[in-house]
Structures are given as C-alpha cells and as structure tokens.
Amino acid sequence: MEILSLKDSVEKDTFFRKLPNLTEQLPRQIVLKKLFPLLTSALEYGSAAAPALTALLKIGSWLSAEEYTLKVLPTIIKLFASNDRAIRVALLQHIDQYGESLSARVVDEQVYPHVATGFVDTSSILRELTLKSMLIMAPKLSQRNLSGSLLKYLSKLQVDEEPAIRTNTTILLGNIASFLNDGTRKRVLINAFTVRALRDTFSPARGAGVMALCATSSYYDTTEIATRILPNIVVLTIDPDSDVRSKVFQAVDQFMQILKQSNEKSNAGDTAHAGSLGLSSMPGNAGLLEWAMSSLTLKGKPSDQAPIAASNSVRPVTTTTAASSETPSMAPVRVSSTSDFADAPAPPSPTSTDGWGEIENGIHEEQYSDKDGWDDIEPLEEPKPSSVLANIQAAQKRPVSQPKPQ
C-alpha cells in the first residue's frame, strides 16, 4: 500500500482483488490501524482501483456504527463525485451494504445529483445499476427530486432500447409508488403501467406491468379500475406468453373482487348517490387518458355532451362499441343527423353489447345515443321503392330545358 503509486493499473487491480481475502489472514488491529487508513486515502485521491471498494466495505463491516459513519461513509460520499466509470459501477453494485446508513439529507443533496447522471449514461450496465439503486435511495429523496427529477428519468427509461431496463423501470415504479404524493400517483401510475408497460413488445415487461398494477391496486378508485385498468388487462388474456396470461387472470380476479366489494358497500348505502358519483367522475378519467387516446376522444365530437349525459341512463355507456368502431366514417353523418333524426323513434335494444372502445374514453361514449349510432344507416336505405325513383326521374326532367339557355 505504501508503494502503490509506483504500480501500474494491472498490478493495482490484481492487488485489490486479492486484498479482501488477505485482510482475513492479517491481525485485525493491523488492518484497522494501518491498512484501513491507507486504503481510504488511496480511494479518495484516485490511486486505488475500483476493486478496492470491496475491501473497504469488508473492513468497514468490522467497525461499530459510530465508527462506520465517521470513517467509511465520508469516503463513499466523495467517491460518488468520481468520473471513473468503474468506481461508479462498484459503488452502485454494493449500495445495499451502505445505503441504509446514509442519511436522507446526504442522499438528497450530495449523493443523488451524482447518481442521477447514470440514468442517461451510454453504458446500459450503468443505467440499469442506477435504476436498481433507486430502490434504496427513493425513500430518502425529497418530493422535489422524487416527483420532479426521478420520474422524468424513469419516463425515459421506460422506452429504453434495452428490454431489461424497461422491465426494471416498471418494477421500480411499482415499488416506490407509496412514496409519491396522491396527485403524482393519479397522474403517473396508470399511464405508466397500461399505456407503456402492457403494450411493450417484451413479454416480461408486460408481466411486470400487470404485477405493478396489482401491487398498487389500493391507489385506484372503482371508476379507474372499471374504465382504464380492466379494459387494458383483459385484452392480454390472449397474450402469446403463458406467464403473462396467468398473471393477467390473477389480476382480473383481484380487481373484480375490489369492484364487487365496492358494489356491496354501495348497495348497503345510497345506491343512487353512488351511481351519480360514478358518472360525474368520468370526465376526469377521460382527461387523464387524453394523451394516450387522443385519436378517439378528440375527433368528430359534437358539443352536446351535457344534454345527452343528462337524458340518458348508464345503459348507453356499455352499449356503444359499434359506434366507436365506426367513428372516422360516421363522424360527418353524426354531426348532420342530430337535427334530422331528432324525431325518429329510438330502437328497442342496442345492436352491440361490447363497450370496449368507449369505456376507455370516459364520458365521451355518452355522445353516441341510440339515434346517433347505427340508425343513421337506415334512412339512407329507405328511399329505394320504385315510386320514389319515378318521382326523382320526373323531377330531373323538368329543369333540364331551363338551364340550357343560361
């Protein structure tokens, strides 16, 4: 150790890899009094290689909690500012050994700013290790760093080129959800798990999204479960991966149980009041889905939502799939037919009972009343008798002679 500066990088690396085993063969007092100070000094001033950190942590485990805080943690905190990628990797690999000893203030102000640079590092190994280290650091972060900085990095990592990183990002987000405030959870969790994770091409990422939804089920209300979570989960019951399918069926059972319990409670109380709450919360859910489902919620919608929502019952919400599937082609007809067919009798029953597309869009499905949907086709097919055609032909013959002189 005293002539360490005279050794080349290969000799240093070999020496420090053997050092943890050598310390067990030496008298402990010599290691603590002589070797340990030289080792911390070498790490702080950059003459030691990355494997020296393993020896430092092993020797540090022999110290008391007070001595560990005074002699080991200051060296580790200084190492986080190192530009040596090998040192940064070694720090993150062993964070479970010292992470709990770091105070929340030190992590938030001194450690996290340096660690966060690993989220955008070109090395996929460093990005993944940085991601995993947040499981220990996140509980010590302030809401400013947690909801502001960290979630922005996680949003980018969820579309990372490495499928393992995308999967671990979803897992981490499910684990740290309890540290987020209510507003952030409402804004982030469902979108991250359904819009991104459940649609990932990597099957473990889809499975992680399902499990993350189950782990955070206590943060969702019944409207979110029924309109945003279950529709996205149920479609994966035919997923090509059997492991994903088994997790999906477990998730469906879990969320259906939550809805059943909520229904039993509402039946015991004021059922009408519960129903009105469910309808009034739909616009909020539609707003949360805007950026993911904008092509369905913002195209060809008339402005008479309030009258329809007031006049129709809950029934049209679940019986408008046919209208949603024909939205692009039926939009012009729907806009012009609101007045033309106002007096037309409503059909006795809906033609489709599948409400998939419209359930996701929240209150927008109430746009499609029984008059606006499939009935638009019927008036176009009615004027086909021969008498009508004869009248049209007669009408066409009269004006033919008048426009010619003009």
BAROSE-618770 format. One record per residue: residue in one letter; x, y, z of N, C-alpha, C, O, CB in turn. Coordinates in steps of 0.2 Angstrom, whole numbers, plus 5000, padded with zeros to 4 digits. Glycine has a CB too. Layout:
N
AXYZXYZXYZXYZXYZ;...
//
This chain:
406
M500449945000500050005000500450065000500250114997499550005006;E501050065003501450125004501850144997501950194996502050115009;I501950094993502250104986501750094981501850084975502850054985;L501050104982500550094977500650134971500450114966499850104981;S500850204972500850244967501450224962501450254956501050314970;L501850184964502350154959502150104955502450084950502950134963;K501550074956501250014952500850034946500550094947500849964957;D500849994941500450014936499749984937499549954942500749984929;S499250004932498549984933498449914934497949894938498150014928;V498749874930498649804931498849774937498449734940499049764925;E499449794940499649774947499149794952499049764957500349794948;K498949854951498449884956497849844956497549824962498349954955;D497549834951496949794950497049724953496549694957496749784943;T497549684952497749624954497749624962497549584965498349594951;F498149674964498249684972497549694975497449654980498649734973;F497149734973496549754976496049694976495549694980496249814974;R496049654971495549594970495749544975495349514978495649564963;K496449544977496649494982496549514989496549484994497349464981;L496549584990496549614996496049595001496149585007496549694996;P495349584999494849565004495049495007494949485013494149555000;N495349455004495549385007496149395011496149355016495649335001;L496549445009497149445013497049485020497349465025497649495009;T496549525020496349555026496149505032496249515038495849605025;E495849455030495649395035496249365038496149335043495149355031;Q496849365034497349325036497849375041498249345044497749305030;L497749435041498149485045497849495051497149485052498249545041;P498149515056497849535063497449595062497549645058498449555068;R496849595065496349645064496549715066496349755063495749625068;Q496949715071497149785073497649815068497649875067497549775080;I498049775065498449795060498049825054498249875051499049745058;V497549785052497149805047496749875048496749915044496649755045;L496549875054496149935056496549995057496350055055495749925062;K497149985060497550045062498050065056498250125056497950025068;K498250015052498750035047498550035040498650075036499349985048;L498149975038497949965032497350005030497350035024497849895030;F496850015034496250045033496350125031496050145026495850045039;P496750155035496950225033497250235026497050285023497350265038;L497750195025498050195018497550185013497550215007498650145018;L497050135014496550115009496050175008495950195002496150055011;T495850205013495350265012495750325008495450355004495050285019;S496350335010496750385007496850375000496750414995497350395010;A497050314998497150294991496450304987496550324981497350224990;L495850284990495250294986495050364985494850384980494750254990;E495150404990494950474990495450514985495150554981495050504996;Y496050494984496450534980496550494973497050524969497150544983;G496250444972496250414965496750364963496850344958496250464960;S497150344968497750304966497550224967497850184965498350314971;A496950214970496650144971496250134965495850174962496350134978;A496150064963495750044958495050034961494950024967496049984955;A494550024957493850004959493749954964493349954968493450004953;P494149894962494049834967494249854974494049814979494449774965;A494649904975494749924982494149944986494149934993495249984982;L493649964983493049974987492749914991492449924996492450004982;T492849854988492549794991492949784997492649765002492649734986;A493649794997494049785003493849845008493849825014494749795001;L493749905006493549955011492849935015492849945021493450025007;L492349915011491749895014491849835019491449825024491249885009;K492249785017492349725021492649745028492449725033492749675017;I493149795027493449815033493049855037493049855044494149855032;G492649895034492149945037491649905041491349925046491749985032;S491449845039490949795042491249775049490849755054490749735038;W491849785051492149765057492049825062492149815068492849745057;L491849885060491849945064491149945067490649915065492050005060;S491149985072490450005076490150055071490350075067490550025083;A489450065073489050105069489350175069489350215064488350105071;E489550195075489850265075490450275071490550325067489950285082;E490950225072491550225068491450225060491750255056492050175070;Y490950185059490750175051490550235049490750255043490250115051;T490150275052489850345050490450395049490450435045489350365055;L490950385054491450435054492050425049492350465046491750445061;K492150355048492750345044492650315037493050325033493150295048;V492050285036491950255030491450295025491650305019491550185031;L490850315028490450355024490650415021490550425015489850375028;P491150455024491350515021491750495014491750535009491850555025;T492150445015492550425009492050405003492150414997493050365010;I491550365005491050345000490650404997490650404991490550295003;I490450445001490150504998490550544993490350574988489950555004;K491250554995491750584990491750544983491850574978492350594993;L491750474984491850434978491250444973491350434967491950364980;F490650464975490150474970490250534966489950534960489450484974;A490750574967490850634963491450614958491650654954491150694967;S491650544958492150524954491950524946491350504945492450464956;N492350534942492250524935492450454932492250444926492550574931;D492750414936492950354934492350304934491950294939493450324939;R492150284928491550244927491650174931491050154934491450224920;A492150144932492250084936492150094943491850054947492950054935;I492350154946492150174953491450184954491150154959492550234955;R491150214949490350224950489950154949489550144953490150274944;V490250114945489950044945489950014951489549974954490150004939;A490550014954490749974960490250004966490049964970491449984962;L490250074966489850104971489050074971488750064976489850174971;L488850074965488150054964488049984965487449964968487850074957;Q488549944964488449864965488449854972488149804974489049834962;H488749894976488749874984488349924988488449934994489449884986;I487849964985487450014988487049974994486850014999487050044983;D486849914993486449884998486849875005486549865010486249814996;Q487549885004487949875010488049935015488049935021488649845009;Y487949995011488050055015487450105014487450155017488650095013;G486950095009486450135008486050155014485850215014486050105002;E485850105018485450125024485750165029485450205033485250055027;S486450165029486750215033486850285031486950325036487450185034;L486650295025486750365023486050405025485550375025486750365015;S486150465027485550505030485150525024485450535018485850565034;A484550545025484150575020484450635017484350645011483450585022;R484650675021484950745018485550735014485550765009485050785024;V485950685016486550675012486450645005486650665000487050625016;V485950595005485750564999485450624994485550624988485250515000;D484950664997484550704993485050764990484950784985484050734997;E485550784994485850844992486550834989486850864985485950894998;Q486850774991487550764989487650704985488050704980488050754995;V487250644986487350584983486950584976487150564971487150524987;Y486250594977485850584971486050634965485950604959485150604973;P486250694966486450734960486950694956486950704949486650804962;H487450664959487950624955487750564952487850544947488550614960;V487250524956487050464954486550474948486550434943486650424960;A486150524948485750534943486050544936485650534931485350604944;T486650564935486950564929487050494925487150484919487650594929;G486950444929486950374927486350354923486350304919487050324932;F485850394924485150374920485250384913484950354908484650414923;V485750434911485750454904486450434901486750454896485750524903;D486850384905487450364903487350314897486850284896487850324908;T487950314892487850274886487950204888487850164884488450294882;S488250184894488350114896487650094899487350114904488850114901;S487450034896486750004898486849974905486349974909486549954893;I487449954907487549924913487549974919487149964924488249894914;L487750034917487750094922487050114923486850134928488250144920;R486650114917485950144918485550094922485150114926485650144911;E485650024921485249984925485449984932485049974937485349914922;L486149984934486349994941486050054944485850054950487049984941;T486050104940485750174943485050164945484850184950485850224938;L484750124940483950114941483850074948483450094952483650084935;K484250024948484149974954484350014961484049994966484549914953;S484850054960485050094967484450134969484450154975485650134965;M483950154965483450204967482950164972482650204976483050224961;L482950104972482550064977482750084984482350084989482649994976;I483450094985483650114992483650194993483550214998484350084993;M483750224987483850304988483150334988483050384991484250324982;A482650304984482050344983481750364990481450414991481550304979;P481650314995481350335001481750395005481450425009481350275006;K482350415003482750465006482650535002482950585005483450445007;L482350524996482350584992481750634994481250614997482250564985;S481850694993481350744994480850744988480950714983481650824995;Q480250774989479750764984479950804978479750794972479050794987;R480350854979480650894973481050844969480950854962481050954976;N481550814971481950764967481550704965481650674960482550744971;L481050684970480650614968480150624963480150594958480350594974;S479750674963479250694958479450724952479150724947478650724962;G479950764953480250804948480750774944480650754938480450874950;S481350764947481950744943481850664942481950644936482550754947;L481750624947481750554946481250524941481350484937481650514953;L480650554942480050524937480250544930480050504925479450554939;K480550604929480750614922481250564919481150544913481050694921;Y481750544923482150494921481850434920481950394915482750494926;L481450414924481050344924480650344917480550294914480650334930;S480350404916479950404910480350394903480050364899479550474909;K480950414903481350404898481650324898481650294892481950444897;L481750304904482050234904481450184902481650124900482250224911;Q480850204903480350154901480250144894479850094891479650174904;V480550184890480650174882481350164880481550174875480350234879;D481750134885482450124884482550074878482050024878482850104890;E483050074875483250024870483349954873483249904869483850044865;E483549944879483649884882483049864886482749894890484249894888;P482749804884482149774887482149764894481649774898481949714883;A482749744897482849734904482749794908482449794913483449694905;I483049854905482949914909482249934909481949964914483349964905;R481849924903481149944903480749904908480349934912480849934896;T480949844909480549804914480749824921480249824925480749724913;N481349834922481549854929481249924931481149934937482349854930;T481149964926480850034927480150024930479950054934480950074921;T479749984926479149974929479149944936478649964940478749924924;I479549894937479549864944479749914949479449914954480149804944;L480249954947480450014952479850054954479750074959481050044950;L479550074948478950124949478450094954478150134958478650144942;G478350034953477850004957478049994965477650004969477649934955;N478749994966478949984972479050054976478950054982479649954972;I479150104972479150174975478550214975478550274977479750214972;A477950184973477350214972477150244979476850304979476850174969;S477250214984477050234991477350294993477150334998477150174996;F477950314990478250374992478050434988478250494990479050364991;L477650424983477450484979476750514982476450474986477250454972;N476650574981476050604983475450584979475550564974476150684984;D474850604982474250574978474150604971474050564967473650594982;G474350664970474250694964474750664959474550654953474350774964;T475350654961475850624956475650554955475650524949476550624959;R475350514959475150444958474550444953474550404949474950414965;K474150494954473550494949473750504942473550484937473050544951;R474350554942474550574935474950524932475050514925474950634936;V475350484936475850444933475750364932475850334927476550454937;L475450334938475450264938475150224933475350184929475250244945;I474450244932474050214927474350214920474350174916473350234927;N474550274918474850284911475450244910475550214905474950364910;A475950244916476550214915476450134914476750104911476950224921;F475950114918475850034918475450014912475549954910475550014925;T474950054910474450024905474650044898474750004893473750054906;V474850114897474950144891475650114888475750104882474950214891;R476150104893476850084891476950014892477149974888477350134894;A476949994899477149934901476749874897477049824895477149924908;L476049884898475649824895475649824887475449774884474949844897;R475949874884476049874877476749864874476849864869475749934874;D477149844879477849834877477949764873477549724874478249824884;T478349764869478449704865478849654868478849594866478849724858;F479149674874479549624878479049594883478749624887480149654882;S478949524883478449494887478549504895478049514898478349424886;P479149504897479249514904479049584906478849594912479949504906;A479149634902478949704903478149704904477949744908479149744898;R477849664900477049664901476849634907476449654910476749624895;G477249574909477049544915477249594921476849594926477449484916;A477749624921477949674926477449734927477249754932478649704925;G477149754921476549804921475949774925475649814929476449824914;V475749714923475249684927475349674934474849694938475049614924;M475949654936476049644943476149714947475949714953476749604944;A476349764943476449834946475749854948475549894953476849874942;L475249844943474549864944474249834950473849864954474149854938;C474349764951474149734957474449754963474049764968474249654956;A475049774963475449794969475149864971475249884977476149794968;T474949904967474749974968473949984968473750034967475050024963;S473649924968472849924967472549974972471949994971472549854968;S472849984978472450024983472450094982472150134985472850014990;Y472850114977472850184975472350204969472350264967473550204972;Y471950154967471450174961470750164964470650124968471650124956;D470350214961469650214963469250164958469550144953469350284963;T468650154960468250104956468150124949468150084944467650084959;T468150184948468050214941468650204937468650184931467850284941;E469250214940469850204936469950124935470150104929470450224940;I469750084939469850014938469349994933469649954928469649974945;A468750014933468249984928468450014921468249984916467550004930;T468650084920468650114914469350114911469450124905468450184914;R469950104915470550114912471050054914471450044909470850174916;I470950024919471349964921471149894918471449864914471449954928;L470549884920470249814917470249814910470449754907469549804920;P470049864906470049854899470749844896470749804891469749914895;N471249874899471949864896472149794898472649764895472349914898;I471949764904472249704906471849644903472249594901472149694914;V471249654902470849594899471049574892471049514890470149614899;V471349624888471549614881472149564881472249534876471649674878;L472549564887473149524887472949454890473449404890473649554892;T472349434890472149364892472249314886472249254887471449354894;I472449344880472649304874473349324872473549314866472149324868;D473749344877474449364876474849294874474649244876474749394882;P475249304869475649244867476049214873476149154872476149264861;D476249254878476649224883476249194889475749234891477149274886;S476349134890475849094895475949134902475449134906476049024896;D476549154904476649184910476349244911476049264916477449194912;V476249284906475849344906475149334907474849364910476049394899;R474949284903474249264904474049244911473449264913474049204899;S474449204914474249184921474249244926473849244930474749134923;K474749294925474749354929474049394928473849424932475349394928;V473849394921473349434919472649404923472249444925473249434912;F472549344923471949314926471949324933471449334936471949234924;Q472549324936472549344944472349414945472049434949473249324946;A472649454940472449524941471749544940471449584944472949564936;V471449514935470749524934470349494940469849534942470549484927;D470549444943470149414949470249464954469749484958470449354951;Q470849494955470949544961470549604960470249634964471649564961;F470549634954470149694953469449684952469049734955470449734946;M469249634950468449614950468249604957467649624959468349554946;Q468649584962468449574969468449644972467949654976469049534972;I468849694970468849754973468149794970467849824974469449804970;L467949784964467349814962466749774965466249814966467249804954;K466749714966466249684970466149704977465549714979466349604970;Q466649714980466649744987466349814987465949834991467349744990;S466549854982466349924981465549924980465149964983466649964976;N465349874976464649864974464249854980463649874981464549814968;E464449804984464149784990464049844995463549854998464449724994;K464549884996464549935000464049994998463650025001465249975001;S464050004991463550054988462850024989462450074990463750064981;N462749964988462049934989461849944996461249954997462049864987;A462249945001462049945008461950025009461550035014462649925012;G462250065005462150135007461650165002461150135000462750175006;D461750224999461350264995461550244988462050274985461350344996;T461250204984461450174978461350234973461850234968460950114976;A460850274973460850324968461350374969461650394963460150364969;H461550394975462150434976462750414973463150444970462150454983;A462850344974463450314972463550314964464050324961463550244974;G462950304961462950304954463050374951463450374946462250284951;S462750424954462950494951463650514952463950544948462550544955;L463950484958464750494958465150464953465550494950464950474965;G464850404951465250374946465250404939465750414936464950304945;L464650434937464550474931464950534931465250554926463850484930;S464950574937465250634937466050634937466350674935465050674943;S466350574939467050564939467350544932467950544931467250514944;M466850534927467150514921467550564917468050544914466550484916;P467350624917467750674913468450684916468850694912467450744914;G468550674922469250674925469650614922470250624920469250664932;N469350554921469750504919469850514911470350494909469350434920;A469350544908469450554901470050604900470450594895468850584897;G470150654904470650694904471350664905471850684901470550754908;L471350614909471950584911472250544905472850534904471950534917;L471750514901471850474895472050514889472150484883471350424894;E471950584889471950624883472550604879472550594873471950694884;W473150604882473750604878473850534875474250524870474350624882;A473550484878473650414875473050394870473250364866473650364881;M472450424871471950404867471650464863471050474862471350374871;S472050514861471850574858471450564852471050604850472450624857;S471650514848471350504841470650474842470250484838471750454838;L470450454848469750434849469350484853468750484852469750364853;T469650524857469250574861469250644858468750674860469650574868;L469650654853469650724850469350734843469450784840470250754851;K469150684840468950684833468250674832467950634834469350624829;G467950724829467250724827466750724832466250684832467150674822;K466850764838466450764843465950824844466250874844466850754850;P465350814843464850874844464950904851465150874856464150864842;S464650964852464750994859464150984863464051024868464851064858;D463650934862463050924866463150874871462750824871462450914861;Q463750864874463850814879463350814885463050764887464550814881;A463250884887462850884893462150864893461950824897462850964896;P461750884887461050864887461050784886460650754889460750894881;I461550754882461450684882461650644888461250604890461950654876;A462150674892462350644898461750654903461650604907462950674901;A461350704903460850714907460250674905459850654910460650784907;S460050664899459450624897459550554897459050514898459250654890;N460150524896460250454895460450424902460750464906460850444890;S460350364903460550324909461250294908461550314903460050274910;V461450254912462050224912462150174906462650154904462250184919;R461550154904461550104899461950114892462250074890460850084897;P461850174889462250194883462950184884463350174879462050254881;V463250194890463950184892464250124889464850114887464150204899;T463850064890464150004889463849974883463949914881463949954895;T463550014878463249984873463350024866462950034862462449974873;T464050044866464150094860464750074856465150114853464250164863;T464950014857465549984853465549994846465950014842465749914855;A464949984843464849994836464950064834465250074828464149964834;A464750104838464850174836465550194836465850234832464450224840;S465950174841466650184842467050154836467550184834466850164849;S466850104834467250074829467150104822467550104817467049994828;E466550144821466450174815466550254816466350294812465750164813;T466950274821467050344822467250384816466950434814467450354828;P467850364813468050404807467550414802467450464799468650374804;S467250364800466750364794466050394796465750424791466650294791;M465850384802465250404804465250484806464650504807464950364809;A465750514807465850574810465450624806465050664809466550604811;P465450634800465050684796464350674797463950714798465250684789;V464150604796463450594797463150604803462550634804463350514795;R463550594809463350604815463250684817462750694820463850574820;V463650724814463550794815462950824812462550864815464250834813;S462850804806462250824802461650794804461050824803462350814795;S461650734807461050704809460750714816460150694817461150624808;T461050754820460750774826460150804826459750804830461250814830;S460050844821459350884820458950844815458250844816459450954817;D459150814810458750774805458350714808457750704806459150754799;F458650684813458350624816458150634823458150584827458850564815;A458050694825457850704832457250674833457050654839457850784833;D456750674828456050644830456050574828455550544829455550684825;A456550544826456550474824456450434830456850444835457150454820;P456050374830456050334836456650294838456950274833455450284836;A456850294844457450254846457350184845456750154846457650274853;P457850144843457750074843457650034849457850064854458350044839;P457249984850457149944856457749924860457649924866456649894855;S458249904856458849874860459449894856459449904850458749804861;P460049904859460649914856460849854851460649794853461249934860;T461249864846461449814842462149784844462349734841461549844835;S462449814849463149784851463149794859462949844861463749824848;T463449744862463449744869464149754872464349744878463149694872;D464649764867465349764869465549834870465649864865465749734863;G465649864875465849934876466549954876466750004879465449964882;W466949914873467649914874467949984873468250014877468049864870;G467850004866468250074864467950134868468350174870468150084857;E467350134870467050194873467150194881467150244884466350194872;I467250134884467350134891468050164892468050204897467350064893;E468550154888469150194889469150264889469550304892469650164884;N468650294885468650364884468250404889468150464888468450374877;G468050374894467650404899466950434897466550394894468050464901;I466850494898466150524896466050524889465450534887466050584900;H466550524885466350534878465950484875465650494869467050534874;E465850424878465450374875464750394875464350364871465550304878;E464550434880463850454880463650504874463050514874463750494887;Q464150524870463950554864463550514860463050534857464650574860;Y463650454860463350404855462650384858462650324861463750344853;S462150414856461450394859461250344854461550334849460950454859;D460650314855460350274851460150304844460150264839459750234854;K460050364844459950404837460550414833460450414827459550464839;D461150414836461750434833462150384830462550394826462150484837;G461950324832462450264830462250234824462250264818462450214836;W461950164824461850134818461250154815461150134809461750054820;D460750194818460150214815460250264809459850274804459750254820;D460850294809461050334803461050304796460950334791461750364804;I461150234796461150204790460450184787460350184781461550134791;E459950184792459350164790458950214785458750194780458850144795;P458950274787458650324782458950324775458650344770458650394785;L459650304775459950304768459750254764459750254758460650304769;E459450194767459250134763458450144762458250104757459450074767;E458150184765457350184764457150214757456750174754457050224770;P457450264755457150294748457350244742457750274738457450364747;K457150184742457350144737456750114733456850074728457750084739;P456050124735455550104731455550134724455750184723454850114735;S455150094719455150114713454750184712454950224708454750064708;S454250194716453850264716454350314718454250374714453250254721;V454750314722455250364724455750374718455850434716455650344730;L455950324715456350334709456050364703456350414700456650264707;A455350354703454950384697454950454699454950504694454250354696;N454750474705454750544706455350584705455350644703454550554714;I455950554707456550584706456750594698456950644696457150544709;Q456550544694456650554687456250604684456450644680456450484683;A455550614687455150664684455450734686455350784682454450654687;A455650734692455950804694456550824690456750874689456150794702;Q456950764688457550784684457350804677457750844674458050724684;K456850784674456650804668456450874667456550914662456050764665;R456150904672455850974672456451024671456351074667455450984678;P456951024675457451084675457951074669458351114668457751084681;V457851014665458351004660458351064655458851084653458350934657;S457751084653457651134647457851204650457951244645456951124644;Q457851214656457951284658458651304659458851364657457551294665;P459151264662459751284662460151294655460651324655460151244667;K459951264650460251264644460351334641460951344639459951214639;P459851374640459951444638460451484642460851514640459351474637;Q460451474649460851504653461551484651462051514655460751494660;
//
